[in-house]
Amino acid sequence: MRKYHNALGVAAALRPASPVTLVRPHAAARAARFFAQRFPGLSMYAVKANPSPDLLRTLWNAGITHYDVASITEVRLVRSVLPDAKLCFMHPVKSAEAITEAYFEHGVRTFSLDTQEELDKIVEATGAPDDLWLCVRIRVSSDHSELSLASKFGVRAEEAAPLLMAARQASDALGVCFHVGSQAMSPAAYTNAIALVRAAIVEAGVTVDVVDVGGGFPSVYPGMDPAPLDLYFQAVHDAFEDMPISYSAELWCEPGRALCAEYASVLVRVEQRKGNTLYINDGAYGSLFDAAHVAWRFPSALIRSEPSEAEFEAFDLYGPTCDDMDHMDGPFYLPGDVKAGDFIEIGMLGAYGAAMRTAFNGFGSSETVEVADEPMFSLYREDEQGAEIISITGRN
């Protein structure tokens, strides 16, 4: 992989006609060290956020040894890249074939579920062994999060007792898990969820060996400045300590966005300008899916050798396809003299950007290069002694 100092170096050297993904392994490693050292339990990476093999190796080298896989393809990928990694199949609805392959061919022992039917499927597909770790997913609120994950999966807490008791009988270790939604903006999301799960455990009267608080840990974007992650960790720790669980119970989390958002940005070229609308060579069917479909705001910067002195203006973007839905409303704030032929860096796309890219309409190819500078925004930095501390910083 070619290496450059920053986006300007890439633009000057390559003058790329197609989008270029800029990766920052040092930023992902820094986030991984923060979770590995500061979360009061085990951190496992949610692979769906960005399945890049290079990123997986970076996280492993920085201390992340467990991986939340949600498909048999992810199971195969992580096992091939990281043969010694611990894999947890945390999708609550899986095919019997995927369960069987995961268990017998890839050594997966941890599975999530939210129905009796899924429990029966797991037991049958694995041959009813005595080494299963089964995590019952309980539905919790996404009220504190930017994107809800409260409707598709999870047994309701008030209805969980029979499933918890059945899973206890079928498992070597019983866990409970939940997901507060993506980009949780308050530690209260976890406090409230754990209280709900606590009530379900009490009603079932079972011994719980694992509490998995899932993902949802945030990154920072324009207009979204979350509390320091240490406050989230403290809230989780305090609530976990008050749970009626085994004295040796383990605490897990599944960060995705928080580990990889700062890992990547994309360098795009302006192909045309119409008023305050820019037509660029990446979009809704590429790395900007979230910008188009859930109105996610990403930082942007004009990349020129001579900085513009024009006032900043609000722009919206169209991608390269022949589809009206290929539109990113933004606003993206850029100097008012931006024009066709200019390059723009759009930041904080390490989470879901590359993972959502398609080849629709013949577009979608993107070279990947490594850059050495800092991401546009960061929730992390290192003090002079190298200890990880929390901060919110911006780069302009």
N, C-alpha and C positions, 0 to 999 in steps of 0.2 A: 504494500500500500504506500502510495506517495505521501510525503509529509511536507507541510508548509507551516509558516508561522501563524497565518490568519487568513480570513476570507479575501482580503485584498491581495495577498500573495497568490492565492489560487486564481483569482480573476485575472491578475496580471500575467501569470505564467500560462494559463490554459485558454483564456478567452472562451469559456465553454458555451456551446450552443444548446446544451441540454443541462438540466439541473445537476448540481453536484452536492452530495451529502458530505457534510463536514463533521467528523467525529472527534471527540475529545476524551480519550480513555482516562486521562488524569482526573477528569470531573466525575466520571462514573466510579472510579476507584475511590475517590474521596468520599462520595456518598455511601459506598459499600462499607468502608471503614467506619463511618459514623454509625451506621446501623449495627454492624458487627460488634462494635465496642460499647455503644450506648443504650441500645434497646435492652430492656431487662429480661431477655429471653432469647429465643432462636429466631433469626431472620431468614426467610427463604424467598428468593426472587420469583415474582410472578412473570413467567416467561412470555405470556401473551403480549406484554407491554412492548417488548422488542426482542425478537428471537435471534438476533445477530450472533453467530458463533464467536466473533471477536469480542463482543460485549460479554457473552457468557464466560469466556476465559478471563476477561478483565475482572469481573465480579468474583470469580473463583479465587484468583490470585490476591484479591483484596479481603478475603475472609468469608465470602458467602458460599456455603457448602451444601445448602438445601435449596431445591427448586420446585416451585408450584407449577405443575404441568397440567394443561387442560384438554389435551387431545393425545391420541396415540402418536401423531406426527411429532408433537413436542417431546413426548417421551423418547422417541427414537433419536431426535435431534440432540437432546441434552446428554443422553447416554453415549452417543457417538463422540461428542465433543468433550464431555467430562465423565470418563468411565467410573470415577469414584464418587460422583455426586449422589446425594440422597434425593430421590424423586418422590413427590407426593401428588397423587392424581386427584386434584381438588375440584374437578367438574362434577356437580351432583347428578348429572344424567349422562351415562356412558353406554356404549354398546358392549354386549357381552364379549364380542371378539376383542375389543380394545382392552377390557379388563383382563382377559385371559393372557393376551400377549404381554401386557404390562407386568403381570405377576410372574409368569413362568419364564419369559425371555429377558426381561429388563430388571427384575428384582424389586419391583414396586410392591410395597406392603401397606402403604397408607392410601386410603380412598375416602372420599366424602360422599354423602348421600343425604336425601331429604324426604324419602318415602320408604315404606316397607317394601315396595316392589323393587326399588334399587338395592336395598339391603339383600333381598333374596337373590337378585341377579349377581351381586358381588360374591356372595357365599357359593352359589352354584358355579360361577365361572372360574373360581379359584380352587374348587374342590373342598370347601369347608375346612381350611387349614387352621392351625392354632396360633398363627403369628400375624393376624390382621390387626392393623390400627385403623379404626373406623371413626370418622368424624361426622357427626350429625350437624348439618347446616340449619341454623335457626334464622328465621326472617327477622330483621331489625329495621329500624327507620333509616332513611337517607336524608332526613330533614336538614342536617348540617353539611351536606355535600353538594358540590356543583352538578354532579351527574348521579342520578338515582340507580341503585342496583337492588331495589326493594321489591320488585314485582315478579321476577322470573323464577328465583330459587328460594328455598328455605321453608321449613315447616314452621307454622306459627307457634310461638312459645307456649301458648295455652293448650296446644294440641300435641306437644312434643313428647310428653311422658311415655306413651306406649312405644314410640320409636326409639327413644333413649334406652328403655329397658330391653327391647329386642336387640339393639346393637350391642349393648353390654354383654349379652349372652353369646354373641357371635364373635367377639373381638378379644384380642389379647390386651389391647389398650383402647379405651374409649375416649374420644375427643368430642368437643363441641366447637363449632366454627360459625362465623358470620361475616358479613361484609357491609360496612356502613355506607358504601357508595364511593365513587371516585372523587378525589380532591376534597376531602373533608376539611372544612375551614375552621373547625373548633374541636378541641380535645373532648368536649362534652359528647361528641358523637360516640366515642368509645365508652365513656362513663355510662351513658344511657343504655347502650347496647349490652354491656356486661351486666347491668342491673336486670335487664329483661332475661338474659340467659341464666343468670343466677336463680331467678324464680322458677325457670323450667327445670333446672337441676334439682332444686328442693322438692318440687312436686313429684318428680320421677323417683327420687330417693336412690339415685345410682352413684357409684364412685366414678369420678371423671379424672382421667389421667393427662389430658391435653386440653388447653384452652387456646384456640387459634383465633386471634382478633382480626385476621384477614388483612386486606389492603386498605386503600383509601388515604394513606399518608400523603400529604400534598407536596407540590412543588410551588414555585412562585411564577406568576404570569402578570401581564399588565392588568391592573384592577383586581388582582387576587393576591393579597399579602397575608398568608396564614400566620398563626402563632408559631413561635419557635418549636421545633420538633421535640426538644427536651420536655416541653409541657405536655405534649401528647404522651410521651413515654411515661412521665410521672403519673398521669391520669390512669393509664393502663395498669401500671404497677400497683397503684393504690387500690383500684377496683379488683384486680386479680387477687391481691392479698386477702380480700374480704370474702372470697368465694368459698362455698362449701365443697371442696374438692380434695383429692388425695394429697397427703402431705408432700409427696414427691412429684406432684403434677408439673408438667412442662407448660411454658408460655411460648406461643409462636406468633409470628406475624408474617404477612405476605406482601411486602412492598413491591410495587411495580414502577409506577410513575416516579416515586421519590428516589429510586435508584438510577433511573435512566433518562429522565427528562433533560438533564443538563448535558447528556452524552452527545447529542447531535443537533445540528442546524442544517439548513439547506440554502445553497446559493442559487438564485434564479436570475433570469434575464428578462428585462422588460421588452416585449415585442412591439407594443403599441400603447399610446396614451390617448384616451378620449376624455377630456375634462379631468375629473379627479378619479377616473377609473383606469387602472393599469391592467393590461393583458400580459400575463407572464407565462413561463413555460413549465409551471407545475401548478397543481390545483387540487380540486375536490376528489379526483380519482387517483391522486398521487399522495404526497406527504401532507397535504393540507385538508384531509378529510374532516378533521374536527373543526377546523376554521370554517368550513362550509356548512356542515350538517348539524353541529351543536353550538355554532357561533362562538367557538373558543377563540380567545384573543391571544395572539403571539407577538412578541417584540420583533421589530424590523429595523433595518439600518441600510442606508444607501452606501454602497461600496464604490468609492472613487479615490484615485490617488490624491486629488486635491479636494479637501472637504468643502461641501456646499455651504454658502453663507445665506441661502434662502430660508425664509420662515418655514416652520413645519406646518403641514396641512394633513387633513384626514383623507385617506384614499381607500377605495374598495378595489378588489382584485378579481379578475377572471382568469381561469386556467386555460390550458391549450386545447381542450376538446371542443367539439361542436355541440355542446350541451349547455343549456341555460342554467342547469343546476351546478355547473362548474363555477361557482361564484362564492367568493369570500367577502362578506360584508365588512368585516373588520370592526372599527376603523384601524387602518395601519397608518401610523404617523411617520411621514417622510418629508424631506425638504421639497418645497413647492416647485423646484426646477427639475425634478426627476423626469427623465425622458426615455424614449425608445433607445435600446442599446445599453442602458445602465444595468448594473448588477445590484441586487438586493439580497441581503442575508436575512433570513427569517429564523428566529431562534427558538430554543426550548422544544425541539421536535424529536428528541430522543425517545419519548414515550408515545407510541402509537403512530408516529409519522411514517417511519419505514415499514412498520408492520401492516399498515393499511394501504400501501401503494399497490396499484393495479396497472395493467397494460391497456386499459380501455382506450379505444379509438387510435391505437397505435402509439400512444405516449406511455411514459412511465419509466423509461430507462434512466438510471442515475449512477454516475461514477461516485465512488466513495474515496475520500482522502482524509488524512489525519491532520489536524491543526493543533498548535501548541498554546494558543491564547485561552483566556477564560471565557466561559459561556456568557451570553448577554445578561442573564440573571442567575443568581445562585443563592441557595439556602445554606451553603457550606463555605467555609474557608479554613485555612490552617494558621494557627498563631506561630510565632517565631520559634517555638519549641517543637512544632509539629503536631501538637495536640489538636484534635478536631473540636471546633467550637461552632456554634450556630450563628448565622447572620443572614441578612438579606442584602445583597449587593446588586448593583446594576452596572452595565457597561454601555457606554454610548460612543 
